[in-house]
């Protein structure tokens, strides 16, 4: 066991429900997505390292790789990763939870360090 944080990649994918929305109804989903990201940033035990949006080169539903967007973070443990994933259940878009429009999968591991004392 180590005290090192879990390097975590949260992978989010739009599903067909998102693409079935009329253009005028996409705004509330975007606002809810911003709320999700703000809540992630505020989670105790989760430090966001960076984000990556793949929407310029990936269009359409994401049921797996490639995902729509990613959040790379260090997590204190699996419980906070579970809490991060669970935000799709509690962030609302009108009467529906955000998971109506997105799915999330988390990949957890350890930081891969690049050593300076090894020659190429």
N, C-alpha and C positions, 0 to 999 in steps of 0.2 A: 504494500500500500504506500502511496505517496501523497504528499501534501500539494503536489502540483495540480493546477486546475485542469479540467477536461477541455481540450481544444474541441470546439463544437461548431459544426456547420449546419445551420438551419436552412433547409431547402424548401422553398415555397413554389407551388405550381397553381396557376389558374385552372379551373375546370370548365367544362362546357357551360355550366350555368352562368358564368361570367360572360362568355361570348354570346349567349342567348339574350343578354340584356339589350334593350334599346339604348342607343347612345346617350339619351337624356337621363338614363338611370345609372350610368357608370359612376358619376360623381360621388354618390354616397358610398360606393364600394372603395373608391380611392381615399375618401376621408376616413373610412374605417381602417384601411390599410395604414394610413398615417398614424391613427390612434394605436394600432397594433405595434408599430415601430416605436412609438413613444413609450408604450408600456413595457416593451422589451428593454429599452434603454433604462427604465426605472427599476427593473427587477433587482432585488438584493441578491448578490452572488453571481450576476451575469455581467461581464464586461465586454461590450461590443468592440471588436477590433476593426471591422469594416463591413461594407455591404457591396453587393454586385447585382446589377439589374441586367438581365439578358434580353430585354424586350426589343432591342434593335436588330438582333439576329435570330430570334426565336419568336415566331408568331403562332398563336393558336394554343389550345389546351396543353397542359403539361401533366401527364400521368406518371412521369418519371423523368429521367435524364433526357434532354436538358431541362432544367427547371426554369421558372420565370425569374425568380430573384433569390438571393442568398444572403444570409447574415452569418459572418464569422465571429465567434465570441469565445471567451474563456469562461467556463462555468465552474462554480464551487463544487458541484456534484450533480448526480443524475436527477435529484429532486427539482433543482432549478431548471434543468432542461425540460423536464416533464411539465413544469409550470409554464415555461415559454411556449411549448407546443399547445398547451391547454388554452392559451389566449384566443385561439381560433374559435373556441367554444363560448367565450365570454364577451368578446368584442362584437358589437351588434351592428347590423345594417338594417335599419328599420326593425321589423319583427323577426329577422333571421340572423343567426350567428354567422360570422365571417366564413366559417367552414363550408357554408353553402357555395362559396365562390373560390375558395382556395383549399389546398391540402398542404401539409407540412410533414417533412421527415427530417430527423436529426441524425447526423453522423457524429460520433464522439471518438476521440482518441487522445493522443498526447502530442505535444508540440514536437515537430521534427526539427532538431537543431542542426545547423550547418557548422561544422567544426573548422576552425582556422588552421589547425595543426596537421591537416592531412593534405598532401599534395595531389593535384589532379593527375 
